[in-house]
Amino acid sequence: MSEALLFHKTFPHPTSKEWVVFVHGAGGSSSIWFKQIKAYKQHFNLLLIDLRGHGKSNQLLKELISNRYTFKAVTQDILKVLDHLKIQSAHFVGMSLGTIIVRNVAELAAERVKSMVLGGAVTRLNTRSQLLVKLGNMCKHIVPYMWLYSLFAYIVMPQRAQKESRHLFIREAKKLCQKEFKRWFILTSEVNPLMRYFKDRELPIPTLYLMGDRDYMFIQPVKEMVAAHRDSQLLEIENCGHVCNVERPDEFNHHSIAFIQEQIKA
């Protein structure tokens, strides 16, 4: 039996040899990139992936399902898709928890990552988010996961301007089953140890952090990460919250495409 692959969709470019791989966050799916595709496909070949248990990878991967997920296993799923499509190396664009997975692709296979665009990056869980995770862990067997997820969505994306992103994530999360939600939720316990390791170990890969200036939960740790790393830069998008690719797609596309093109010329 052939090995199960994540659901993925490609948009080939008629002349470009450059690939851009999009990695969504927990509870989302590749549909969160709908405001990027038109702008990006004018310049690059695109690969959109649904992570295990998410979007259209939900039904495909019964044999992949183990009791516990690890960032390593979730990352290797992506590398298998690259192998299948014979993509040697690519530029990666991640959002939210997907930024950790992109960084982990670079950790496991640095030669395959030409550059990284990390939007709404999670580089550390602050005290408030750690409390949320603890609360979620205590309640995950008794409270329906959609209540938990909706609560998280409101806390991470509280402003009125973030309504569209919030609804998009809640809508996509509804496609996860309770078991899947728990597996991904348990993964959050790996975030801080992994990110401490990443902070201490910079990779020589050009990295752009694109953050909304109102992404209160995650922006300060990103500033600390960028201050410690020579190959990283931070660009703040004004009046914008966590899911900056949905809230401010024009700025997100403009800055990220320009950054990738710079790396190609370099």
Number of C-alpha atoms within 10 A of each C-alpha: 3 4 9 15 17 24 20 15 12 15 15 16 16 11 9 12 12 19 23 26 21 24 29 26 23 23 24 27 25 22 16 20 19 11 17 18 17 11 14 18 18 13 18 23 20 22 23 21 25 23 28 28 26 27 22 18 19 18 13 14 16 12 9 16 12 9 9 12 18 15 17 13 13 15 22 17 17 23 18 15 18 17 11 10 11 9 15 12 19 21 23 25 24 24 29 23 22 24 26 25 23 25 24 20 22 21 17 13 13 16 13 17 21 21 23 26 28 26 27 28 26 23 25 24 19 15 10 11 16 15 12 17 20 14 12 21 17 11 13 20 12 9 11 11 23 17 12 19 19 18 16 18 18 16 15 19 23 18 13 8 13 21 14 14 20 23 14 17 21 21 15 18 21 18 18 20 14 14 14 20 23 19 17 18 19 17 15 18 15 11 17 16 10 15 19 13 10 17 16 11 12 15 17 14 18 19 26 22 24 27 30 26 19 19 22 14 20 24 25 14 16 20 15 13 23 17 12 14 16 14 13 19 17 18 15 16 19 13 13 21 28 29 27 29 27 21 21 17 17 15 15 23 19 13 16 23 18 11 17 24 13 11 14 12 6 6
